[in-house]
């Protein structure tokens, strides 16, 4: 969902839903194979990642329909801001699209509503085995798969190569390295040591970059069996205390609670006034286009030396809403075509995501482009931050964000911030 924040695409905020393919709406997807030979009609809803998204998806559909003349696919496109609420409205009116591109944050919510179909009934095992397995399996619940990865975005640490070279500093591998480099390079207002965003969104995600890399003992989950928040632990306190230390010692951009982690911190780095920050793969392309700063990238530094690094992701998916058995074959054929290697290669090159299909990630046409092998190498140990957030994922995010903001504003300690988050979150998930 945050893709709308990225540089050149931040202006693409459509005010109304754009409907292509003969101006249809979700209710027209009732058509299906019938004795009179009419084609099966599917509705496919996607979000506008950028100005090219609608054109690219329509091109895929046109080629699919040429090869499958008995299947018609109507494309719906929406800006991210409106998309969730439109989907809820369609679901309530029994007009949900057959297939939709979702933020991973919504999968738990829609699955809890009982409107998502297990993907396995539409595709075969060889199809599923073509994916990077860690991201794929992160969308399973009770051994059923409710989303196919569509946009993968492993976060890594960006640093200023030129500034590090001036101080003879090695690229950071641990949190101590981050702290020491931030102290050595911090020279406000010319350069700030490390970028921190304390304004919604991605405040909780910013904390998770550190929490999921605090120690080898940290599980890739948010909750225990009774919705006990795992943040409320020694490793959680360690991670939040590290962020608090950077802010309290003024080693970061000033006033973090006024700055968004991506949309706010990225421009500071681009301007040359930031030594380090954590963000996703799209930013490398933005920096390459700007050609203003000399940068490098490393896996997320860890709380202990020599432990496995984990990139945190906010992935998007393709999910199936329609359980109409008469459309099963058509849906399966369209999913198989959408994820054909050549289609996903074109999508990855055009839109800056990391391919979810392993063969595409290894294709020289993609892998030989700058930085791509590095990002693909992060997938095997990446963590899908939405994997267990369930139907209250958005409210959970706001709870934790509020408590972290109180910490940045000196209202409470990291210990209290996590205890308050845990208590409020448990009440949220256990409410009747």
Legacy VTK file of the C-alpha trace (Angstrom):
# vtk DataFile Version 3.0
C-alpha trace
ASCII
DATASET POLYDATA
POINTS 432 float
0.000 0.000 0.000
2.844 2.363 0.750
3.958 2.194 -2.887
2.038 5.430 -3.440
4.659 7.201 -1.382
7.498 6.577 -3.768
9.013 9.625 -5.442
7.659 10.138 -8.924
4.486 8.159 -8.257
3.396 10.163 -5.237
1.262 12.395 -7.453
-0.790 9.534 -8.844
-3.828 9.824 -6.593
-6.869 9.003 -8.713
-10.017 10.585 -7.327
-12.341 7.950 -8.729
-12.213 4.297 -9.573
-11.072 3.764 -13.164
-12.851 0.937 -14.888
-11.586 -0.432 -18.175
-12.759 -3.153 -20.514
-16.123 -1.809 -21.677
-16.851 0.221 -18.540
-18.000 -2.683 -16.425
-18.437 -2.773 -12.654
-18.083 -5.679 -10.222
-21.698 -6.745 -10.630
-21.092 -7.642 -14.270
-18.856 -10.530 -13.264
-21.932 -12.771 -12.954
-21.405 -14.106 -16.485
-20.002 -17.625 -16.570
-19.765 -20.593 -18.848
-23.263 -21.686 -19.790
-24.975 -24.063 -22.217
-25.437 -21.248 -24.739
-21.642 -20.938 -25.053
-21.255 -17.469 -23.563
-17.725 -16.746 -22.260
-16.859 -16.804 -18.606
-16.397 -13.251 -17.346
-13.941 -12.432 -14.556
-13.346 -9.167 -12.755
-9.744 -8.391 -11.734
-9.161 -5.455 -9.366
-5.711 -3.929 -8.893
-4.186 -0.936 -7.159
-2.388 1.858 -8.988
1.261 1.394 -8.034
2.313 3.952 -10.628
1.220 5.518 -13.909
2.124 2.389 -15.882
0.152 -0.124 -13.799
-3.168 0.123 -15.625
-1.550 -0.122 -19.057
0.627 -3.070 -18.069
-2.229 -5.057 -16.527
-4.507 -4.382 -19.501
-1.774 -5.625 -21.826
-1.556 -8.890 -19.866
-5.336 -9.234 -20.025
-5.468 -8.559 -23.766
-2.877 -11.222 -24.508
-4.614 -13.668 -22.151
-7.954 -13.127 -23.874
-6.370 -13.702 -27.277
-5.163 -17.103 -26.107
-8.382 -17.819 -24.183
-11.271 -16.434 -26.260
-13.877 -18.064 -23.992
-12.734 -16.015 -20.987
-13.305 -12.274 -20.659
-11.477 -10.295 -17.969
-12.668 -6.857 -16.869
-10.000 -4.727 -15.188
-10.717 -2.394 -12.273
-8.029 0.001 -11.018
-8.015 2.177 -7.912
-5.682 4.347 -5.897
-4.524 2.728 -2.666
-6.259 5.285 -0.435
-9.744 4.229 -1.565
-9.135 0.606 -2.463
-9.728 -1.074 0.895
-13.032 0.681 1.557
-14.247 0.001 -1.981
-13.508 -3.685 -1.534
-15.430 -3.730 1.764
-18.396 -2.033 0.072
-18.344 -4.504 -2.808
-18.144 -7.451 -0.419
-21.081 -6.151 1.608
-23.103 -5.825 -1.594
-22.116 -9.278 -2.892
-20.219 -7.606 -5.731
-16.645 -8.494 -4.840
-14.206 -8.908 -7.748
-13.290 -12.464 -8.628
-9.567 -11.767 -8.188
-7.925 -8.808 -6.462
-4.523 -7.351 -5.709
-4.428 -6.666 -1.947
-2.122 -5.157 0.583
-0.869 -8.010 2.744
-2.295 -6.081 5.706
-5.836 -6.848 4.503
-5.487 -10.595 4.018
-6.195 -11.455 7.649
-9.198 -9.142 7.763
-10.810 -10.462 4.589
-10.012 -14.045 5.495
-11.703 -13.555 8.865
-14.760 -12.292 6.953
-14.778 -15.618 5.125
-14.569 -14.090 1.651
-11.144 -15.350 0.504
-10.784 -18.670 -1.279
-7.836 -21.037 -0.715
-5.570 -20.539 -3.712
-4.568 -24.213 -3.901
-7.904 -25.157 -5.465
-7.101 -23.040 -8.554
-3.440 -23.872 -9.208
-1.229 -26.952 -9.177
1.836 -27.846 -7.105
4.397 -27.081 -9.849
2.934 -23.574 -10.065
3.305 -23.036 -6.315
6.793 -24.541 -6.262
7.953 -21.847 -8.709
7.688 -19.179 -5.985
10.272 -18.230 -3.410
8.863 -20.386 -0.645
9.378 -18.179 2.413
7.211 -15.297 1.123
4.640 -17.727 -0.279
4.247 -19.712 2.931
3.862 -16.555 5.008
0.341 -16.167 3.597
-0.838 -19.552 4.818
-3.295 -20.002 7.653
-4.205 -23.469 8.905
-2.177 -24.865 5.983
-4.330 -23.035 3.441
-2.869 -20.366 1.163
-4.897 -17.144 0.892
-2.615 -14.959 -1.177
0.024 -15.230 -3.888
2.930 -12.784 -3.401
2.721 -10.010 -5.978
4.948 -7.171 -4.782
7.909 -8.047 -2.530
9.873 -5.253 -0.896
12.624 -6.426 1.499
14.018 -3.528 3.524
17.769 -2.990 3.828
20.129 -0.369 5.220
21.266 2.385 2.861
24.421 4.288 3.763
26.510 7.079 2.280
29.601 5.440 0.800
31.446 8.734 0.461
30.923 9.760 4.078
31.889 6.325 5.379
35.055 6.417 3.273
36.017 9.833 4.652
35.955 8.438 8.214
37.400 5.023 7.254
34.221 3.312 8.445
33.186 -0.159 7.322
29.556 -0.765 6.221
27.422 -1.527 9.307
26.837 -5.147 10.286
25.573 -4.647 13.844
23.618 -2.071 15.818
26.846 -1.021 17.475
28.195 -0.254 14.014
25.132 1.888 13.296
25.532 3.776 16.560
29.252 4.358 16.147
28.878 5.493 12.545
25.989 7.789 13.454
28.123 9.418 16.149
31.104 9.786 13.822
29.118 11.221 10.917
26.514 13.307 12.734
27.150 16.958 11.882
23.832 18.826 12.127
22.420 20.610 10.247
24.732 19.488 7.440
24.420 15.732 7.991
22.379 13.660 10.440
23.638 10.249 11.504
20.563 8.011 11.083
17.066 8.446 9.680
14.055 7.804 11.932
10.400 8.389 11.122
8.042 8.798 14.055
4.956 9.903 12.128
2.375 7.393 10.872
2.672 5.256 8.745
5.523 2.762 9.215
6.414 3.755 12.780
5.767 0.202 13.971
7.565 -1.168 10.918
10.578 0.998 11.754
10.691 -0.604 15.182
10.291 -4.062 13.628
13.413 -3.575 11.519
15.278 -3.781 14.797
13.022 -6.102 16.799
13.170 -8.955 14.281
16.959 -8.595 14.267
17.483 -8.207 18.014
18.696 -11.750 18.689
18.525 -15.266 17.216
15.776 -16.077 19.729
13.229 -13.694 18.190
10.429 -15.535 16.364
9.115 -14.132 13.047
5.752 -13.490 14.718
3.966 -10.802 16.698
1.858 -12.940 19.015
1.859 -15.906 21.325
-1.035 -18.406 21.371
-3.344 -16.110 23.375
-2.398 -12.880 21.601
0.368 -12.059 24.021
2.444 -9.432 22.224
5.953 -10.834 21.819
7.369 -7.305 21.611
6.850 -7.088 25.373
10.107 -8.899 26.062
13.786 -8.302 26.696
14.452 -8.316 22.943
11.628 -5.875 22.314
12.946 -3.515 24.970
16.447 -3.875 23.534
15.245 -2.885 20.055
13.081 0.052 21.125
15.737 1.291 23.549
18.234 1.397 20.687
15.943 3.608 18.625
15.239 5.752 21.672
18.966 6.166 22.274
19.587 7.367 18.727
16.810 9.924 19.036
17.587 11.105 22.571
21.261 11.603 21.716
20.196 13.656 18.693
21.936 11.362 16.217
18.895 11.366 13.916
16.980 13.822 11.791
15.346 16.364 14.109
11.745 16.007 15.315
11.137 12.411 14.172
7.442 12.545 15.128
6.948 15.121 12.371
8.562 12.903 9.726
7.247 9.768 7.988
9.722 6.883 7.789
9.632 6.610 4.009
7.984 9.671 2.521
9.778 11.934 4.994
13.146 10.321 5.663
13.924 9.312 2.069
14.032 12.938 0.809
16.500 13.828 3.583
18.822 11.067 2.391
18.338 12.141 -1.217
19.296 15.698 -0.305
22.648 14.504 1.061
21.844 15.334 4.692
21.572 11.805 6.053
24.275 9.178 6.559
22.071 6.067 6.976
18.461 4.939 6.697
16.405 1.767 6.214
13.941 1.412 3.331
13.005 -0.788 0.388
14.298 -1.644 -3.104
12.439 1.117 -4.938
14.720 3.693 -3.289
17.817 2.434 -5.104
16.170 3.269 -8.417
15.246 6.722 -7.168
18.830 7.378 -6.057
20.223 6.087 -9.346
17.912 8.428 -11.197
18.886 11.419 -9.011
22.643 10.735 -9.181
23.154 13.111 -6.248
24.604 10.864 -3.534
27.037 7.964 -3.518
25.304 5.171 -1.656
25.762 1.558 -0.658
23.415 -1.062 0.768
23.829 -3.852 3.311
21.450 -6.356 4.918
19.721 -5.087 8.029
22.342 -4.892 10.820
21.723 -7.154 13.800
21.666 -6.811 17.569
24.297 -9.514 17.944
27.370 -10.173 15.844
27.350 -13.052 13.369
23.603 -13.737 13.545
21.309 -14.118 10.535
19.883 -10.836 9.250
16.175 -10.628 8.407
14.718 -8.135 5.947
11.238 -6.987 6.939
8.673 -6.825 4.134
5.233 -5.259 3.646
4.226 -7.455 0.699
1.158 -7.258 -1.519
-0.710 -10.266 -2.864
-3.177 -11.594 -5.398
-6.192 -13.226 -3.732
-9.329 -14.963 -4.997
-12.755 -13.878 -3.741
-15.164 -15.854 -5.909
-16.022 -19.403 -4.892
-18.317 -19.950 -7.905
-17.358 -23.410 -9.174
-18.323 -22.484 -12.727
-15.462 -19.961 -12.719
-12.854 -22.217 -11.150
-11.097 -23.209 -14.381
-11.143 -19.646 -15.727
-9.673 -18.251 -12.505
-6.961 -20.917 -12.513
-6.041 -20.187 -16.122
-5.840 -16.454 -15.479
-3.654 -16.878 -12.376
-1.315 -19.157 -14.313
-1.061 -16.613 -17.123
-0.635 -13.619 -14.806
2.338 -15.347 -13.167
4.009 -16.501 -16.372
7.718 -15.786 -16.118
7.781 -13.275 -18.968
4.856 -11.334 -17.488
6.408 -11.162 -14.042
9.808 -10.227 -15.495
8.249 -7.270 -17.311
6.371 -6.262 -14.165
9.494 -6.394 -11.992
11.516 -4.314 -14.449
8.742 -1.749 -14.894
7.632 -1.371 -11.284
10.727 -1.922 -9.146
9.578 -4.881 -7.058
11.588 -8.002 -6.272
10.251 -11.008 -8.228
8.307 -13.624 -6.298
9.006 -16.285 -8.958
12.434 -17.805 -8.399
13.275 -18.260 -12.092
12.523 -14.576 -12.712
14.774 -13.576 -9.836
17.578 -15.501 -11.522
16.866 -14.328 -15.063
19.859 -12.279 -16.301
17.477 -9.705 -17.779
16.526 -8.834 -14.214
19.325 -10.229 -12.054
22.079 -8.451 -13.980
20.522 -5.043 -13.427
22.207 -3.014 -10.649
21.416 -4.164 -7.090
18.861 -6.811 -8.054
20.855 -9.881 -7.021
21.433 -8.260 -3.652
17.708 -7.722 -3.040
16.781 -11.197 -4.259
19.305 -12.642 -1.811
17.271 -11.180 1.060
14.102 -13.167 0.332
15.012 -16.522 1.864
15.229 -15.035 5.349
12.781 -12.165 4.932
9.875 -11.687 7.331
6.365 -10.839 6.176
5.229 -8.429 8.857
1.579 -9.162 8.046
1.766 -12.930 8.469
-0.088 -13.081 11.805
-1.647 -9.637 12.281
-5.129 -10.929 11.412
-8.288 -8.872 11.145
-7.124 -6.134 13.511
-3.811 -5.472 11.804
-4.466 -1.793 11.137
-5.695 -1.053 14.682
-2.725 -2.991 16.077
-0.374 -0.826 14.032
-1.971 2.356 15.372
-1.748 1.164 18.981
1.974 0.472 18.750
2.577 3.671 16.784
0.870 5.757 19.486
2.983 4.227 22.244
6.248 4.658 20.336
5.363 8.271 19.635
4.853 8.827 23.353
8.350 7.492 23.888
9.870 9.824 21.285
8.056 12.744 22.909
9.513 11.736 26.317
6.154 10.618 27.658
7.268 7.131 28.641
10.123 4.641 28.659
10.606 1.879 26.068
9.536 -0.630 28.742
6.278 1.218 29.372
5.655 1.751 25.655
5.783 -1.989 25.027
3.770 -2.912 28.131
1.024 -0.484 27.120
1.116 -1.833 23.555
0.808 -5.389 24.854
-2.129 -4.649 27.156
-4.097 -2.686 24.548
-3.360 -5.189 21.803
-4.506 -8.150 23.890
-7.777 -6.359 24.657
-8.209 -5.611 20.950
-7.713 -9.166 19.720
-9.661 -10.813 22.540
-12.744 -8.622 22.309
-15.978 -10.373 21.469
LINES 1 433
432 0 1 2 3 4 5 6 7 8 9 10 11 12 13 14 15 16 17 18 19 20 21 22 23 24 25 26 27 28 29 30 31 32 33 34 35 36 37 38 39 40 41 42 43 44 45 46 47 48 49 50 51 52 53 54 55 56 57 58 59 60 61 62 63 64 65 66 67 68 69 70 71 72 73 74 75 76 77 78 79 80 81 82 83 84 85 86 87 88 89 90 91 92 93 94 95 96 97 98 99 100 101 102 103 104 105 106 107 108 109 110 111 112 113 114 115 116 117 118 119 120 121 122 123 124 125 126 127 128 129 130 131 132 133 134 135 136 137 138 139 140 141 142 143 144 145 146 147 148 149 150 151 152 153 154 155 156 157 158 159 160 161 162 163 164 165 166 167 168 169 170 171 172 173 174 175 176 177 178 179 180 181 182 183 184 185 186 187 188 189 190 191 192 193 194 195 196 197 198 199 200 201 202 203 204 205 206 207 208 209 210 211 212 213 214 215 216 217 218 219 220 221 222 223 224 225 226 227 228 229 230 231 232 233 234 235 236 237 238 239 240 241 242 243 244 245 246 247 248 249 250 251 252 253 254 255 256 257 258 259 260 261 262 263 264 265 266 267 268 269 270 271 272 273 274 275 276 277 278 279 280 281 282 283 284 285 286 287 288 289 290 291 292 293 294 295 296 297 298 299 300 301 302 303 304 305 306 307 308 309 310 311 312 313 314 315 316 317 318 319 320 321 322 323 324 325 326 327 328 329 330 331 332 333 334 335 336 337 338 339 340 341 342 343 344 345 346 347 348 349 350 351 352 353 354 355 356 357 358 359 360 361 362 363 364 365 366 367 368 369 370 371 372 373 374 375 376 377 378 379 380 381 382 383 384 385 386 387 388 389 390 391 392 393 394 395 396 397 398 399 400 401 402 403 404 405 406 407 408 409 410 411 412 413 414 415 416 417 418 419 420 421 422 423 424 425 426 427 428 429 430 431
